Amino acid sequence: MADPITNPSGAQEGANTIYNPGTTTQIFDTIIPALINPSTPTNTLTGTSAGSVIWNMPYQGTGYKKAIFYLNGYENTTSTAQTITFPTAFTYTPYVITSISGVSASTTALTLPTSMTATATGYVIVEGF
């Protein structure tokens, strides 16, 4: 077990307790759960032609949101796109970080590439408000 942290009033606390500097106000237990949902399940979508997409959306706050996708030999040789709906919708069109061509996102879903000529492996990170 980790060493306890002494709060400003002298009481012993668990190692994950963080205090607002100079006060006895705990901030870890208030801020972190609002940003992170550690209970969010990891999901898998099978590609129409090959591979899969493993994904999770651990940040589902009322402000900041982030979803992480890993394409593992994913391939879709059809002309019909596969989509993954976000558990919590973005307010504005999110930013997509990836080197995989044909991936896009709306406020409600990630759209995967169609008519692929080869499998794709790599990360797609979607974040915003």
N, CA, C and O of each residue as an XYZ file, in Angstrom:
516
protein
N       0.842     -1.186      0.000
C       0.000      0.000      0.000
C       0.881      1.240      0.000
O       1.935      1.263      0.634
N       0.456      2.239     -0.692
C       1.225      3.479     -0.780
C       1.199      4.219      0.548
O       0.279      4.061      1.350
N       2.215      5.019      0.758
C       2.274      5.832      1.973
C       1.134      6.833      1.971
O       0.803      7.400      0.930
N       0.524      7.055      3.150
C      -0.547      8.059      3.192
C       0.019      9.463      3.058
O       1.198      9.708      3.315
N      -0.844     10.372      2.651
C      -0.481     11.778      2.515
C      -1.164     12.533      3.660
O      -2.353     12.335      3.912
N      -0.439     13.367      4.330
C      -1.028     14.150      5.404
C      -1.655     15.396      4.799
O      -1.003     16.150      4.076
N      -2.931     15.598      5.107
C      -3.575     16.789      4.574
C      -3.208     17.989      5.438
O      -2.628     17.819      6.511
N      -3.528     19.173      4.998
C      -3.126     20.369      5.742
C      -3.637     20.421      7.182
O      -3.051     21.117      8.012
N      -4.715     19.701      7.494
C      -5.225     19.710      8.861
C      -4.552     18.647      9.716
O      -4.834     18.561     10.911
N      -3.659     17.827      9.133
C      -2.916     16.816      9.875
C      -3.497     15.419      9.795
O      -2.862     14.475     10.265
N      -4.684     15.247      9.217
C      -5.284     13.915      9.107
C      -4.587     13.104      8.026
O      -4.099     13.658      7.041
N      -4.544     11.795      8.214
C      -3.928     10.911      7.225
C      -4.933     10.589      6.124
O      -6.116     10.380      6.393
N      -4.455     10.553      4.892
C      -5.305     10.276      3.740
C      -4.640      9.242      2.857
O      -3.458      8.946      3.033
N      -5.376      8.688      1.914
C      -4.832      7.743      0.947
C      -3.900      8.431     -0.031
O      -3.883      9.657     -0.136
N      -3.120      7.624     -0.750
C      -2.111      8.162     -1.663
C      -2.702      8.926     -2.838
O      -1.993      9.711     -3.468
N      -3.975      8.723     -3.152
C      -4.578      9.387     -4.299
C      -5.300     10.681     -3.944
O      -5.999     11.251     -4.782
N      -5.135     11.146     -2.714
C      -5.794     12.377     -2.310
C      -4.897     13.558     -2.624
O      -3.723     13.567     -2.253
N      -5.439     14.544     -3.299
C      -4.700     15.749     -3.654
C      -5.468     16.925     -3.075
O      -6.698     16.959     -3.130
N      -4.745     17.889     -2.521
C      -5.376     19.047     -1.918
C      -5.077     20.301     -2.701
O      -3.999     20.454     -3.276
N      -6.038     21.191     -2.715
C      -5.833     22.508     -3.280
C      -4.779     23.191     -2.406
O      -4.964     23.279     -1.192
N      -3.673     23.677     -2.992
C      -2.580     24.238     -2.191
C      -3.051     25.261     -1.159
O      -3.823     26.170     -1.463
N      -2.559     25.085      0.080
C      -2.854     26.029      1.143
C      -4.231     25.891      1.757
O      -4.639     26.732      2.559
N      -4.967     24.825      1.388
C      -6.314     24.634      1.940
C      -6.473     23.189      2.393
O      -5.560     22.377      2.242
N      -7.616     22.883      2.938
C      -7.944     21.495      3.283
C      -8.985     20.953      2.307
O      -9.661     19.968      2.604
N      -9.116     21.594      1.139
C     -10.091     21.190      0.140
C      -9.518     20.107     -0.764
O      -8.522     20.327     -1.454
N     -10.146     18.946     -0.758
C      -9.713     17.870     -1.637
C     -10.163     18.182     -3.054
O     -11.310     18.572     -3.272
N      -9.256     18.013     -4.027
C      -9.632     18.284     -5.413
C      -9.602     17.038     -6.276
O     -10.319     16.980     -7.276
N      -8.802     16.037     -5.930
C      -8.680     14.838     -6.760
C     -10.024     14.130     -6.922
O     -10.442     13.820     -8.038
N     -10.694     13.878     -5.799
C     -11.937     13.122     -5.843
C     -13.080     13.891     -6.486
O     -14.100     13.295     -6.830
N     -12.934     15.194     -6.656
C     -13.975     16.006     -7.271
C     -13.740     16.189     -8.766
O     -14.664     16.020     -9.562
N     -12.516     16.531     -9.154
C     -12.225     16.860    -10.548
C     -12.045     15.619    -11.415
O     -12.646     15.527    -12.485
N     -11.247     14.684    -10.984
C     -10.890     13.549    -11.828
C     -12.094     12.719    -12.280
O     -12.192     12.436    -13.474
N     -13.015     12.313    -11.401
C     -14.154     11.533    -11.896
C     -15.021     12.276    -12.904
O     -15.683     11.640    -13.724
N     -15.033     13.600    -12.867
C     -15.814     14.369    -13.834
C     -15.182     14.323    -15.219
O     -15.866     14.541    -16.218
N     -13.880     14.042    -15.289
C     -13.176     14.018    -16.563
C     -12.983     12.620    -17.112
O     -13.065     12.400    -18.320
N     -12.724     11.671    -16.214
C     -12.362     10.325    -16.638
C     -13.431      9.344    -16.195
O     -13.924      9.419    -15.070
N     -13.784      8.436    -17.065
C     -14.688      7.362    -16.711
C     -13.895      6.064    -16.808
O     -13.913      5.410    -17.851
N     -13.191      5.675    -15.723
C     -12.341      4.486    -15.793
C     -13.123      3.191    -15.987
O     -12.539      2.156    -16.306
N     -14.429      3.241    -15.799
C     -15.252      2.042    -15.971
C     -15.727      1.851    -17.402
O     -16.425      0.880    -17.696
N     -15.360      2.759    -18.295
C     -15.793      2.651    -19.684
C     -15.239      1.371    -20.290
O     -14.033      1.131    -20.225
N     -16.093      0.550    -20.874
C     -15.604     -0.705    -21.446
C     -14.796     -0.487    -22.723
O     -15.012      0.477    -23.459
N     -13.867     -1.397    -22.966
C     -13.146     -1.416    -24.234
C     -14.004     -2.234    -25.193
O     -14.465     -3.323    -24.853
N     -14.210     -1.706    -26.378
C     -15.091     -2.324    -27.371
C     -14.286     -2.787    -28.577
O     -13.173     -2.316    -28.808
N     -14.852     -3.707    -29.341
C     -14.205     -4.196    -30.556
C     -15.221     -4.221    -31.696
O     -16.341     -4.707    -31.540
N     -14.807     -3.688    -32.844
C     -15.600     -3.738    -34.068
C     -14.805     -4.534    -35.083
O     -13.645     -4.214    -35.342
N     -15.402     -5.562    -35.664
C     -14.731     -6.374    -36.676
C     -14.839     -5.692    -38.031
O     -15.921     -5.260    -38.428
N     -13.713     -5.596    -38.743
C     -13.715     -5.012    -40.082
C     -14.538     -5.838    -41.040
O     -14.667     -7.049    -40.856
N     -15.096     -5.215    -42.056
C     -15.936     -5.949    -43.013
C     -15.122     -6.951    -43.829
O     -15.647     -7.978    -44.257
N     -13.827     -6.648    -44.047
C     -12.984     -7.536    -44.857
C     -11.874     -8.190    -44.049
O     -11.495     -9.328    -44.328
N     -11.348     -7.489    -43.053
C     -10.265     -8.051    -42.239
C     -10.061     -7.205    -40.985
O     -10.476     -6.048    -40.930
N      -9.430     -7.788    -40.001
C      -9.001     -7.067    -38.806
C     -10.119     -6.559    -37.929
O     -11.265     -7.000    -38.020
N      -9.756     -5.613    -37.070
C     -10.718     -5.072    -36.118
C     -10.302     -3.679    -35.663
O      -9.202     -3.208    -35.955
N     -11.214     -3.033    -34.940
C     -10.950     -1.744    -34.306
C     -11.263     -1.934    -32.823
O     -12.375     -2.309    -32.451
N     -10.271     -1.670    -31.993
C     -10.439     -1.750    -30.547
C     -10.520     -0.307    -30.072
O      -9.673      0.509    -30.436
N     -11.530      0.022    -29.259
C     -11.707      1.425    -28.899
C     -12.304      1.611    -27.518
O     -12.886      0.701    -26.928
N     -12.131      2.844    -27.025
C     -12.596      3.212    -25.708
C     -12.755      4.733    -25.682
O     -12.056      5.441    -26.406
N     -13.661      5.232    -24.861
C     -13.829      6.673    -24.685
C     -13.728      6.996    -23.194
O     -14.745      7.169    -22.521
N     -12.489      7.076    -22.679
C     -12.313      7.275    -21.241
C     -12.630      8.688    -20.749
O     -12.897      8.868    -19.561
N     -12.608      9.686    -21.620
C     -12.929     11.067    -21.233
C     -14.286     11.421    -21.821
O     -14.425     11.576    -23.034
N     -15.288     11.549    -20.951
C     -16.655     11.823    -21.399
C     -17.279     12.957    -20.597
O     -18.468     12.921    -20.283
N     -16.485     13.949    -20.269
C     -16.966     15.055    -19.450
C     -17.965     15.941    -20.178
O     -18.204     15.786    -21.376
N     -18.534     16.859    -19.438
C     -19.465     17.804    -20.051
C     -18.714     18.791    -20.929
O     -19.313     19.436    -21.790
N     -17.403     18.915    -20.718
C     -16.545     19.748    -21.556
C     -15.669     18.847    -22.421
O     -16.087     18.398    -23.488
N     -14.459     18.591    -21.956
C     -13.471     17.812    -22.706
C     -13.892     16.363    -22.887
O     -14.387     15.719    -21.962
N     -13.683     15.863    -24.112
C     -13.974     14.470    -24.441
C     -12.831     13.913    -25.286
O     -12.205     14.643    -26.055
N     -12.565     12.618    -25.137
C     -11.508     11.983    -25.921
C     -11.838     10.511    -26.102
O     -12.217      9.820    -25.157
N     -11.686     10.046    -27.338
C     -11.877      8.634    -27.661
C     -10.612      8.133    -28.351
O      -9.996      8.850    -29.140
N     -10.237      6.900    -28.046
C      -9.021      6.317    -28.605
C      -9.399      5.029    -29.340
O     -10.110      4.175    -28.811
N      -8.906      4.917    -30.565
C      -9.197      3.761    -31.411
C      -7.880      3.153    -31.879
O      -6.932      3.878    -32.180
N      -7.818      1.834    -31.941
C      -6.642      1.166    -32.490
C      -7.117      0.249    -33.603
O      -7.827     -0.726    -33.358
N      -6.718      0.570    -34.839
C      -7.037     -0.281    -35.976
C      -5.982     -1.374    -36.039
O      -4.791     -1.095    -36.174
N      -6.426     -2.608    -35.940
C      -5.537     -3.762    -35.882
C      -5.721     -4.595    -37.152
O      -6.496     -5.551    -37.164
N      -5.013     -4.230    -38.211
C      -5.169     -4.918    -39.488
C      -6.546     -4.704    -40.094
O      -7.052     -5.557    -40.823
N      -7.149     -3.562    -39.790
C      -8.510     -3.262    -40.244
C      -8.550     -3.069    -41.759
O      -7.668     -2.453    -42.355
N      -9.606     -3.619    -42.356
C      -9.814     -3.402    -43.790
C     -11.297     -3.464    -44.109
O     -12.030     -4.309    -43.593
N     -11.724     -2.545    -44.975
C     -13.092     -2.511    -45.479
C     -12.990     -2.328    -46.992
O     -12.678     -1.237    -47.470
N     -13.251     -3.380    -47.730
C     -13.162     -3.297    -49.193
C     -14.522     -3.021    -49.826
O     -14.650     -3.010    -51.051
N     -15.533     -2.799    -48.994
C     -16.857     -2.478    -49.531
C     -16.988     -0.964    -49.718
O     -16.112     -0.203    -49.307
N     -18.068     -0.544    -50.329
C     -18.316      0.891    -50.510
C     -19.206      1.448    -49.400
O     -19.612      2.609    -49.449
N     -19.509      0.614    -48.394
C     -20.324      1.041    -47.263
C     -19.427      1.271    -46.053
O     -18.716      0.368    -45.612
N     -19.469      2.479    -45.526
C     -18.623      2.820    -44.382
C     -19.118      2.163    -43.102
O     -20.320      2.000    -42.896
N     -18.182      1.793    -42.258
C     -18.524      1.355    -40.915
C     -18.376      2.574    -40.001
O     -17.459      3.377    -40.171
N     -19.267      2.702    -39.049
C     -19.190      3.820    -38.109
C     -19.224      3.286    -36.684
O     -19.756      2.211    -36.410
N     -18.640      4.071    -35.790
C     -18.680      3.773    -34.369
C     -19.291      5.002    -33.693
O     -18.764      6.108    -33.808
N     -20.394      4.801    -32.997
C     -21.073      5.904    -32.313
C     -20.411      6.152    -30.964
O     -20.196      5.218    -30.191
N     -20.091      7.406    -30.685
C     -19.492      7.765    -29.409
C     -20.529      7.590    -28.292
O     -21.694      7.939    -28.484
N     -20.132      7.058    -27.135
C     -21.072      6.941    -26.014
C     -21.584      8.295    -25.533
O     -22.724      8.405    -25.081
N     -20.740      9.330    -25.630
C     -21.121     10.700    -25.289
C     -20.785     11.573    -26.491
O     -19.636     11.618    -26.931
N     -21.773     12.255    -27.010
C     -21.560     13.079    -28.203
C     -20.722     14.316    -27.887
O     -20.779     14.858    -26.783
N     -19.952     14.743    -28.868
C     -19.201     15.994    -28.789
C     -20.166     17.142    -29.085
O     -21.148     16.958    -29.803
N     -19.895     18.305    -28.542
C     -20.717     19.481    -28.824
C     -20.339     20.077    -30.177
O     -21.205     20.520    -30.931
N     -19.046     20.086    -30.477
C     -18.519     20.612    -31.739
C     -17.782     19.495    -32.458
O     -17.348     18.536    -31.820
N     -17.633     19.597    -33.766
C     -16.916     18.581    -34.528
C     -15.521     18.402    -33.925
O     -14.759     19.364    -33.832
N     -15.185     17.178    -33.516
C     -13.903     16.953    -32.849
C     -12.725     16.902    -33.813
O     -12.886     16.768    -35.026
N     -11.543     17.013    -33.233
C     -10.285     16.942    -33.970
C      -9.871     15.481    -34.071
O      -9.931     14.750    -33.082
N      -9.450     15.046    -35.263
C      -9.033     13.655    -35.475
C      -7.530     13.629    -35.723
O      -7.025     14.311    -36.615
N      -6.826     12.840    -34.931
C      -5.382     12.682    -35.075
C      -5.123     11.261    -35.560
O      -5.397     10.300    -34.841
N      -4.598     11.121    -36.776
C      -4.307      9.801    -37.322
C      -3.486      9.926    -38.596
O      -3.459     10.977    -39.237
N      -2.831      8.856    -38.942
C      -2.128      8.801    -40.224
C      -2.862      7.875    -41.190
O      -2.374      7.590    -42.284
N      -4.033      7.412    -40.775
C      -4.812      6.480    -41.587
C      -5.778      7.265    -42.463
O      -6.648      7.972    -41.953
N      -5.632      7.146    -43.761
C      -6.431      7.895    -44.724
C      -7.889      7.446    -44.711
O      -8.180      6.257    -44.582
N      -8.797      8.404    -44.846
C     -10.212      8.106    -44.985
C     -10.995      8.091    -43.686
O     -12.206      7.871    -43.704
N     -10.336      8.319    -42.559
C     -11.021      8.345    -41.269
C     -11.552      9.760    -41.030
O     -10.850     10.741    -41.277
N     -12.795      9.860    -40.548
C     -13.366     11.165    -40.223
C     -14.271     11.027    -39.000
O     -14.624      9.920    -38.592
N     -14.637     12.169    -38.428
C     -15.513     12.138    -37.264
C     -16.522     13.274    -37.326
O     -16.233     14.367    -37.815
N     -17.707     12.985    -36.820
C     -18.739     13.999    -36.628
C     -18.893     14.158    -35.118
O     -18.106     13.594    -34.357
N     -19.869     14.897    -34.684
C     -20.080     15.051    -33.245
C     -20.572     13.766    -32.591
O     -20.459     13.608    -31.375
N     -21.115     12.850    -33.380
C     -21.703     11.637    -32.808
C     -20.994     10.330    -33.161
O     -21.220      9.320    -32.495
N     -20.137     10.321    -34.194
C     -19.561      9.040    -34.615
C     -18.235      9.183    -35.358
O     -17.930     10.225    -35.939
N     -17.466      8.111    -35.319
C     -16.251      7.982    -36.112
C     -16.617      7.188    -37.360
O     -17.287      6.159    -37.266
N     -16.184      7.654    -38.519
C     -16.432      6.938    -39.772
C     -15.109      6.383    -40.271
O     -14.120      7.107    -40.383
N     -15.102      5.098    -40.568
C     -13.892      4.410    -41.019
C     -13.837      4.389    -42.540
O     -14.870      4.522    -43.197
N     -12.642      4.223    -43.109
C     -12.495      4.291    -44.570
C     -13.214      3.157    -45.304
O     -13.436      2.077    -44.757
N     -13.569      3.437    -46.558
C     -14.204      2.441    -47.430
C     -13.290      2.137    -48.603
O     -12.311      2.841    -48.848
N     -13.626      1.079    -49.321
C     -12.913      0.700    -50.543
C     -11.395      0.678    -50.349
O     -10.644      1.169    -51.192
N     -10.961      0.105    -49.234
C      -9.531      0.054    -48.925
C      -8.836     -0.997    -49.793
O      -9.432     -2.021    -50.125
N      -7.594     -0.747    -50.155
C      -6.829     -1.695    -50.961
C      -5.802     -2.457    -50.125
O      -5.119     -3.347    -50.631
N      -5.697     -2.104    -48.845
C      -4.778     -2.788    -47.936
C      -5.269     -2.610    -46.509
O      -6.078     -1.725    -46.227
N      -4.783     -3.444    -45.623
C      -5.158     -3.313    -44.217
C      -4.485     -2.091    -43.596
O      -3.460     -1.611    -44.080
N      -5.072     -1.614    -42.540
C      -4.512     -0.464    -41.820
C      -4.317     -0.838    -40.356
O      -5.178     -1.456    -39.729
N      -3.167     -0.449    -39.834
C      -2.866     -0.664    -38.422
C      -2.344      0.642    -37.851
O      -1.431      1.247    -38.414
N      -2.915      1.080    -36.740
C      -2.466      2.306    -36.103
C      -3.559      2.935    -35.267
O      -4.689      2.450    -35.219
N      -3.200      4.023    -34.610
C      -4.118      4.715    -33.712
C      -4.902      5.822    -34.403
O      -4.437      6.445    -35.358
N      -6.103      6.043    -33.890
C      -6.926      7.200    -34.242
C      -7.346      7.800    -32.896
O      -7.925      7.114    -32.054
N      -7.051      9.070    -32.710
C      -7.422      9.752    -31.480
C      -8.377     10.877    -31.850
O      -8.090     11.688    -32.731
N      -9.508     10.916    -31.172
C     -10.534     11.918    -31.441
C     -10.747     12.690    -30.145
O     -11.039     12.105    -29.101
N     -10.595     14.027    -30.225
C     -10.800     14.802    -29.008
C     -11.351     16.182    -29.292
O     -11.226     16.715    -30.395
N     -11.955     16.738    -28.278
C     -12.525     18.070    -28.392
C     -13.556     18.301    -27.308
O     -13.542     17.633    -26.274
N     -14.464     19.261    -27.546
C     -15.536     19.585    -26.591
C     -16.849     19.088    -27.121
O     -17.881     19.257    -26.471
